[in-house]
Structure formats: structure tokens, C-alpha cells
Amino acid sequence: MKRLLPLALLLSACAPLLLGVDPARLPDPGDWDPKPAPLEWWYASGFAGPYAFHFAFFKAYPPPAYRILGLPGSLFGPFHAAHLALTDLRTGERRFLEVSDRDLLAPRGRAEPGPRLWVGDWRFGREGEGFALQAGPLALFLLPEKPPVVHPPGYSGTEATGRMYYQSYTRARAWGRVLGEEVVGEAWLDHQWGEQFAGLEATWDWFGLHLSDGSELMAYQVKDARGRVVQVLGSRVDPLGRVEALDLAFVPLEAWKSPSGRVYTLSWRLEGADLDLTLRPLFREGEILSRTTRVAYWEGPVAGEGRLKGYPVRARGMGEFVAGTFRP
């Protein structure tokens, strides 16, 4: 124990002061650099040629109770992981890949200003006016077509579940290669950070949608550890890039039981004073049982139709429904 004491003192001197979410202070929409937060992630999802893709890069410090050699795990820095879910829209064939530096012998991932993110040979970061993404069989350049936004009220979650700041580029052009095919399409980029631990303190249902009127819709309901809905968020980015909050409700329509035995509601109706939108998955199979983040969730392409502000609209985008923790 005496030999470990100098190491503990050295590590504690280098340990970051981890930041939570202050509801009274909102982030700069364009600041996507890594933050000293307990948990942080960057998403890029969309449609490119005959494929739908979802990429996520995670940076997380171990929870306070997690110990390494008897010391708080956060003293050893964050771990990094990345997911890629790829769906062939012609056949429904689905691929899921994940990489991480969770193994102490693996090369350490990095999250640096820019942002420039690495884990293994996967990388995501700013390049010129856009973002370059390289993840397994996917190599894309993503160019935002609208300015970044912070979704009202600026964060998801509650004091009890933990909160996450939330900002997006809601529409971007995408081009590059997927599985060797040249592709073009459109994407949605997300960045969240804060003190909420997914699957443990909170689960959620989420949609990021491109609408046929040139606007984008985000819908998000957060549930606590007992499965009770504690927050419902909605926001619309209009064709000029202006964001506004929307009051809406999630109405479940159809559930699906996955091969793992978990039940996900995949078809929903979003209802509000100016909104009536029915959404359904393009394919039922979409469950992800992640050995790196140890979270069970469904992620995949969705589509729908309805009315917004009295006018008919069509919707296409991604849905994400988190079931809880997963023990490999």
C-alpha cells in the first residue's frame, strides 16, 4: 500500500475536475471540442446511397464507485469507444461494428480539440468547413448546410437522472464511400455531454428527422431508472436554420420483442398543437447489444408522414430507443 501512495498522489494531481450541466449556462452551438465531463458523445447518422448509417463516438470516465487497484477509476482518465450500425436499404441486411480502448493493453483513444477523435483506426473530426468520418467500411465527408443549434432548453434529462447538454448540425450533405461503393446523401450530427449515465440513470426514446418542407425535427423523451417519463423535448429547425421549441407527446403504436427478449416500441405517433406525425422503422431488426458501452438499444432508419403547422409533410431519419444496461 505504501508503494501505491505516491502513484495515487500523482494521479490525483492530474485528475480533471469533471463538469456537470448548469441549466442557467448554455453552450456555444459551434463549440464541439471535448469537455471534461463524466460522459460525452458525438453522433453522425443519415442516409448515403443505398445505406443508412449510424456512427457514435463515446468518451466516458468511470463512475465514482468504479475502482482500479483500489483507486477511483476516474484517476486513470477516460475510455473511448465507437459504434457503427450500417443498414442496406435494398435488403435490410445489417452490420454492427464497435471498437474501444477498454482493454488496458489496447492503444489509447483520443478526443482532442477540433474536435479530432480517434479510437483504433477509426476517426472523426473537423476538416475544413465540414467533418471527415472514417469507420471500418465507411468513409464520408459531411458538410453542414445549416448553422449549429442548441436544442431548447439546452439540455436533456433532469437533476435526478443527470443532464446532458445537447447541440446539433441538423442537416448536412454527405458523400464518400460505403463498402467500396460511391455514395451521396444527407446526415444529422449530434454532440452531447454531461453527467448522465445511459442505461443506469436514464433511458430514452429519440428521433432526429429530416422533413420534406426543408425543416428538421428532434423529439426526445427521457425516462428515469424505473421507466417513468420525466421529460419530453421537441424542437424544429426551420428551412433558414432557426430553432424553436415544440410541445409534443409520444404516443406508442407498435412494440417489438427482440431476440434478446427486450421489448422496444418502434412505431410512434408524435402529437402536438402544430404536429401530427406517424413514424415507423424501415426494418424491425435494429437492436444493439454493446460490449463496449454495455448498453442495450435499438438504432435504425425510420420514415413517416403527417402534418406540421397544417401542411402535409413526409419524414425520414433515425430513431434510437434505449432499453437499459447490457452485461456481455
Salt bridges, closest charged atoms under 4 A:
ASP31 OD1 - LYS35 NZ 3.35
GLU40 OE1 - LYS59 NZ 3.21
GLU40 OE2 - HIS191 NE2 2.67
ASP88 OD1 - ARG90 NE 2.99
GLU93 OE2 - ARG95 NH2 3.94
GLU98 OE1 - HIS83 NE2 3.36
GLU98 OE2 - ARG291 NE 3.82
ASP101 OD2 - HIS80 ND1 2.95
ASP101 OD2 - ARG108 NH1 3.76
GLU112 OE2 - ARG110 NH1 3.76
GLU145 OE2 - ARG173 NE 3.50
GLU181 OE2 - ARG90 NH2 3.32
GLU182 OE2 - ARG177 NH1 3.37
GLU186 OE1 - ARG171 NH1 3.44
GLU186 OE2 - HIS210 ND1 3.19
GLU186 OE2 - ARG316 NH2 3.51
ASP205 OD2 - LYS223 NZ 3.05
ASP213 OD2 - ARG236 NH2 3.22
GLU216 OE2 - LYS146 NZ 2.90
GLU216 OE2 - ARG171 NE 2.60
ASP224 OD2 - ARG228 NH2 2.78
ASP238 OD2 - ARG242 NE 2.68
GLU244 OE2 - ARG236 NH1 3.35
GLU244 OE2 - LYS309 NZ 3.70
GLU254 OE2 - ARG284 NH2 2.22
GLU271 OE2 - ARG269 NE 3.24
ASP276 OD2 - ARG269 NH2 2.57
GLU299 OE2 - HIS54 ND1 3.37
GLU305 OE2 - ARG280 NH1 3.15
